[in-house]
């Protein structure tokens, strides 16, 4: 169970202020969807909340751990232990099997991923991914569900998803959206940036961003 | 931490590019290995060829020319050692044996060398087939000379190379007649009407074949020295009517000789003999010593060649490095995704380093047999050209050279690894 508390968050790139967020509280067990036009700062906010970017000001506190104060190595470690990531274009390794892809995060800290092989296979079964030899042979929906399984391998409390359904057809997108909602229902904090009405419809909370600021908090 | 699956995936992503890079590394390694192995093979092969020639005594002149004539059977102009002096050298009791060498004639591509049966035995350690020559018109052939035992060989005046080059042996003989050079320094037989064909001597019959020596002598036709003397109308060193061949010869009838090979009984005798015949009238030298001097000159050339090879290798490695950086730029998102999933920086650093290291190591390992094969090919070509057996082998220096290339590759692999290590995650994800 992970609880997020953001205070006075500011981060600007050279082009101008991107994200300015006075306060934000997110409880576990909900699917939160960040919406907004392109360039509104959705992805940047995801990166700030996940510790991929260290904010220039403010605090991003997950269960008492302020990512904004941690050095990069510690943020990497926090992400490894607490967060999963899903991307629009899956970013799987097509040369490896689905299971080998799912087991990748386990290899960042240990030589052998054998300990996690059972869970990896179980996650693939749960998301209905066939046990093919290579990822390249999977459909796009299956690939994204493989990416979901990869994100969940180490049982993270937080799942970040950046446009997770944007590359999928409607049916596959709905499947992934429902899967994200189910992950939130298990008690995880799921934060997704998306334009997908299906995913937005399933959101427990919706944050609409305009020019890096939250305009609607529903 | 285990980057192997990720590295495997990276290597499988662009197999052609990887193979190309590895092939370039292999070529770079092979280049250095081939040059190094070839240089050693040349030194060892030439040293082996001179092994049986302990001390050479000849008329004053270039030792290198004499070495080329006597050991490597190359066509060079050498002065004749006067007969009485040659007789004294051949009779010297401080030598285990002394053998005359006379050359300047040919059979096809084979040089014809006049010497004694003892020297043939000394050179080849016995015959592979047949028997030694016992008459003036008999010959023992080298291991690579075509012709069966009992076959007659036509002997032509002049060296094979001169004949092949279209030089007129008679004209050459006349041109050098007054210079007292061995092969053309005396009246040609035809000029005295001894032969129907002005370019040919009497045929000789093959009586035996030497064992392979790995020297140009494998292509030689060896005849009694008396044959050469007689063909050049210099007598035989024996009284008229005496058909004996081999020593002893009569001092007053002794023709001149281009070279005498001596085998001293001891090291002290070797230096004693060399001092004794290093006079105004003659020169004496150890072929091995002359070869070492040649190697010293060759060594400078070798250093230049190795330097050029190293420069070529550096250029190849630099080109590979530039290519790898370009390939890795295309993969930057993969590294960024790994970081987003929680991979520490050192994981991507190690992955990239391993990725490049595998290419370098694979290329270098492939370069070893490639370099060996290249040096074998060059050795075969040079052996065919010179008759000297060159056995190019991979030694510690070639392995060390490949190791050095691998080490340099491993060190250079740190550059792309460091570049990816420094790459901001978010930039890679965009």
Interface residues (C-beta under 8 A of the other chain):
Chain A: X47 X50 X52 X53 X72 X73 X76 X77 X79 X80 X81 X83 X84 X85 X87 X91 X93 X94 X95 X96 X100 X103 X104 X105 X107 X108 X109 X110 X111 X112 X113 X150 X151
Chain B: X1 X2 X3 X5 X6 X8 X9 X12 X13 X333 X334 X337 X338 X339 X340 X341 X342 X343 X344 X345 X347 X425 X426 X429
